[in-house]
């Protein structure tokens, strides 16, 4: 009797092929749902990122009236065409008369946890960084996240000389115009921000030289 009962149970078990088909269908359905949701929300996400970036440009370049996307082409800074990769773009900031005030430079590099992406303002006439905004960071909550939550650390970048290069010093030891007070307990994250800006300077400053008179804002004053 028990043998017949075992056979009956075995006969009721789904076949391997049926299990595979069911799992495959479930996976396909989940994938379609994820893709559909992603495509539906992508325009909103893209628009939000563009808004955040535009606000950051005006934050790191205080006093500007308009901005324009720029790229380095044919040996000089030129208005972007829209076909460039993100890493090949910077933003020119202009006063009310259309004169170039400075550049907002995106730059990225490794932090303690993950990649840090930031935007900093640079004035070519003064050779100074005049603002810094973190765009993306996964640094340790309560420590590394102070690179954007600690007002005193962010203030280091409001009038920071780039010559000979920006350096990080122990908190309270800042004496020179090119020095940044590190955050206690988050030295690695602090140094990462400085290194990212120095890397951005190495790439872009030679391109800015002599290009100030060649970049003008779009008639609309938009991106």
C-alpha positions in Angstrom: 0.0 0.0 0.0 2.8 2.4 0.9 4.5 1.6 -2.4 1.5 2.6 -4.4 1.2 5.8 -2.3 4.9 6.7 -3.2 4.2 6.1 -6.9 1.2 8.3 -6.7 3.2 11.2 -5.1 6.0 10.7 -7.7 3.5 10.9 -10.5 2.1 14.2 -9.2 5.5 15.9 -9.2 6.0 18.4 -12.1 8.6 17.5 -14.6 12.0 19.3 -14.8 11.1 20.7 -18.2 7.9 22.2 -16.7 9.8 23.8 -13.8 12.4 25.2 -16.2 9.6 26.6 -18.4 7.8 28.2 -15.4 11.0 29.8 -14.0 11.9 31.1 -17.5 8.5 32.6 -17.9 8.6 34.2 -14.5 12.1 35.6 -15.3 11.0 37.0 -18.6 7.9 38.6 -17.1 10.0 40.2 -14.3 12.5 41.5 -16.9 9.8 43.0 -19.0 8.3 44.7 -16.0 11.7 46.1 -15.0 12.4 47.4 -18.5 8.9 48.9 -18.8 9.2 50.8 -15.5 12.8 51.9 -16.3 11.7 53.3 -19.7 8.7 55.0 -18.2 10.7 56.7 -15.5 13.9 57.5 -17.5 12.7 60.9 -18.9 11.8 62.0 -15.3 15.1 60.8 -13.9 17.1 62.5 -16.8 15.2 65.8 -16.3 15.8 65.7 -12.6 19.5 65.1 -13.0 19.8 67.9 -15.5 18.0 70.2 -13.1 20.3 69.2 -10.2 23.4 69.7 -12.4 22.2 73.2 -13.6 21.6 74.3 -10.0 25.1 73.0 -9.1 26.7 75.1 -11.8 25.1 78.3 -10.4 26.2 77.2 -6.9 29.9 76.6 -7.7 30.1 79.7 -9.8 28.5 82.4 -7.6 27.2 85.5 -9.3 26.8 84.1 -12.9 23.7 85.0 -14.9 23.8 82.2 -17.6 25.6 79.0 -18.5 26.5 77.0 -21.5 27.8 73.5 -22.2 31.3 73.6 -23.7 33.8 71.1 -25.1 37.4 71.2 -26.3 37.5 70.9 -30.1 39.9 72.0 -32.8 42.4 73.2 -30.2 40.0 75.5 -28.3 36.9 75.6 -26.1 33.8 75.6 -28.2 30.0 75.3 -27.6 28.9 71.7 -27.3 26.9 70.2 -30.2 25.1 67.6 -28.1 27.0 64.6 -29.5 29.8 64.7 -26.9 30.3 62.2 -24.0 29.6 63.5 -20.5 33.3 63.4 -19.6 34.1 65.7 -22.5 31.9 68.5 -21.3 32.3 71.5 -18.9 30.1 74.5 -18.3 30.9 78.1 -19.0 29.4 80.6 -16.6 28.7 84.2 -17.8 27.8 87.5 -16.3 24.8 89.7 -17.3 26.9 91.2 -20.2 27.8 87.8 -21.6 31.4 87.9 -20.4 33.0 84.6 -19.2 33.3 84.5 -15.5 34.6 80.9 -15.1 34.1 77.2 -15.6 32.1 74.6 -13.8 34.2 71.4 -14.1 32.8 67.9 -13.6 35.3 65.4 -12.3 35.2 61.9 -10.7 37.5 59.4 -9.0 37.6 56.7 -6.4 36.6 57.5 -2.8 36.7 55.3 0.3 33.6 53.3 -0.7 32.9 54.0 -4.4 33.3 56.6 -7.1 32.8 60.2 -6.1 31.4 62.5 -8.7 31.6 66.3 -8.1 31.4 69.6 -9.8 33.7 72.5 -9.0 33.9 76.2 -10.0 37.1 77.6 -11.4 38.0 81.2 -12.2 40.8 81.3 -14.8 41.8 84.9 -14.1 42.4 84.3 -10.4 43.4 80.6 -10.8 41.1 79.7 -7.9 38.5 77.1 -7.1 35.4 79.0 -5.9 32.9 76.3 -5.1 32.5 72.5 -4.9 29.3 70.4 -5.0 29.2 66.6 -4.6 27.0 65.1 -7.3 27.3 61.4 -6.3 28.8 59.7 -3.3 28.4 56.5 -1.4 30.9 57.4 1.3 30.3 56.0 4.9 27.3 57.6 6.6 28.4 59.8 9.5 32.0 60.0 8.3 32.7 60.1 4.6 29.4 61.7 3.8 30.7 64.8 5.6 32.4 65.8 2.3 29.1 67.3 1.4 27.4 67.6 4.8 30.2 69.3 6.7 29.8 73.1 5.9 33.3 73.8 7.2 34.8 71.3 4.8 32.8 72.5 1.8 33.9 76.1 2.7 37.5 75.1 2.0 36.6 75.3 -1.7 35.1 78.8 -1.7 38.5 80.6 -2.5 41.1 77.9 -3.0 44.3 78.5 -4.8 45.3 75.8 -7.3 49.0 76.7 -7.2 51.2 74.7 -7.1 48.4 72.2 -6.5 45.7 71.7 -3.9 46.8 69.7 -0.9 45.0 68.2 2.1 46.3 68.9 5.6 45.3 67.7 9.1 42.2 69.6 10.4 43.3 72.8 12.0 46.7 72.9 10.3 45.6 74.9 7.2 48.0 77.8 6.7 48.3 78.3 2.9 45.7 79.3 0.3 46.1 76.0 -1.5 45.4 73.9 1.6 42.3 72.0 2.6 41.5 71.0 6.2 40.7 67.3 6.2 37.7 65.9 8.0 38.6 64.1 11.2 37.8 60.4 10.8 37.3 60.8 7.0 40.8 61.6 5.8 40.6 59.2 2.8 37.3 60.8 1.6 38.7 64.3 2.1 41.9 63.5 0.2 39.8 61.8 -2.6 37.9 65.1 -3.2 41.1 67.1 -3.5 42.7 64.5 -5.8 39.6 64.5 -8.0 39.8 68.3 -8.4 43.5 68.2 -9.1 42.9 65.5 -11.7 40.2 67.8 -13.3 42.7 70.7 -13.3 45.4 68.6 -15.0 43.0 67.7 -17.8 41.1 71.0 -18.3 43.3 73.9 -17.3 45.7 73.6 -20.3 42.6 73.7 -22.5 41.1 76.8 -20.9 44.3 78.8 -21.4 43.7 81.3 -24.2 40.2 80.2 -24.8 38.4 82.8 -22.6 37.5 85.1 -25.5 36.2 82.3 -27.7 33.3 81.0 -25.6 30.0 82.9 -25.6 26.7 81.9 -24.1 23.8 80.8 -26.3 21.3 83.6 -27.2 18.8 82.0 -24.9 21.3 81.9 -22.0 20.4 78.2 -21.5 22.5 75.1 -21.3 
